[in-house]
Amino acid sequence: MVTTLLLIMVVFLLLGFPMMIPLTLAPLVVVLIYFPNLEPFFMVQQMLEGISNYALLAVPLFIFAADIMSMGRTSNRLLDFVGSFVGHLRGGYAITTAAACTLFGSISGSTQGTVVAIGKPMRERLLKVGYKDSTAIAFIINSSDVALLVPPSIGMIIYGIISNTSIGDLFIAGIGPGVLIFLFFAVYAYIHARLFNIPLAEKATWSERFRFTWKAIFPLMFPVIIIGGIYTGFFTPTEAAGISVLYALLLELVIFRSFSLKKIPKIALSTGLVTSAVFILVAGGQAFAYIIQFARIPQMISEVFLSGNPGPIYVLIIVSIFFFIGCMFVDPIVVILILTPIFAPAAQQAGIDPVHLGVIVTFQAALGSATPPFGVDIFTASAVFNRSYLDTIRGTPPFIVMMIIVCVLLIMFPQISLFLL
């Protein structure tokens, strides 16, 4: 049964079908072949159950808010603000890229959305000051990974629903690792600029800094309102998603006047298409997860890799390896949906905080998003920048090394993610 399940997945992926096809088809075929007495409609019930969770309402709302701001002026204002303070430093534009991706990630919750919103304007600036295109793209792709860690992270929402973990706590726990990754990238940007003698950009005057700060003050309030409201318990993550849409509309339609109401249907259509893809993956993932649990795959993996009461560090290493490899080949949301039910019980038995496990899982999803051969951000960047696959991945190895180092630190020192809780 397991062989049939995996074979269908691999064959359809090799044939070029989108992930949602084998993810929904494989469990249905397994039911028809191995459980003829089980009504196929039962799998439909499982799929509907997967998308019936109230907390999933946050996903389309956060995507809608991000789409509104991507259409408007928010990303450029954030870039101008950060660049005015650090753009003149050695490696300043690369540091600006990392900082802007972190800030926009706290608005969008999506790595791919951040690649598009920040990548387009930032790539031109990086090339202008002397960066190679492959290096510029690598900075953009990997800095965008932070969007999966800082709130509001769509990956954390999915993990929280599956594992029954507080999404608010997951959001807060992602702040420390997100900031740590930014610091690693900023140091690397400085060292890289010195080694390759990247020219310094022109230093902004204090009047320009004041002007750019004033223009960015409302976008900068976005993460403050969302994180602050969740942290203080003023509203739930789902309510925060609704507030984010209201704030984005107020920002772009009333304050910035970057576009008119006529654009809203087009933005809503884009949000609907992305949301439908996410929800189909979630529904298929629920059916897939049911089959692997019915086949006792979690118990089999536990017996092979997690037998003998292993310690927390060992369990987290195994979890990291499985999620890292999985996200290299498959969409991170799918990996979270399939593997979380397998490893969550073993992690709980080893005494691992479910919030900390969620940070590790989401971190691996972020890392896998930009890791060859099939990291989703690689193909997004390749399409957005019209570059070949090899050109897109050429500059990624140093960032993968840094992310692995950060992962080791997170495993060894859980307080990096838990100190704010």
Secondary structure, 3 states (H helix, E strand, C coil): CHHHHHHHHHHHHHCCCCCHHHHHHHHHHHHHHHCCCCCCHHHHHHHHHHCCCHHHHHHHHHHHHHHHHHHCCHHHHHHHHHHHHHCCCCCHHHHHHHHHHHHHHHHHCCHHHHHHHHHHHHHHHHHHCCCCHHHHHHHHHHHHHHHHCCCCCHHHHHHHHHHCCCHHHHHHHCHHHHHHHHHHHHHHHHHHHHHCCCCCCCCCCHHHHHHHHHHHHHHHHHHHHHHHHHHHCCCCHHHHHHHHHHHHHHHHHHHCCCCCHHHHHHHHHHHHHHHHHHHHHHHHHHHHHHHHHHCCHHHHHHHHHCCCCCCHHHHHHHHHHHHHHHHHHCCHHHHHHHHHHHHHHHHHHCCCCHHHHHHHHHHHHHHHHCCCCCCHHHHHHHHHHCCCHHHHHCCCHHHHHHHHHHHHHHHHCCHHHHCCC
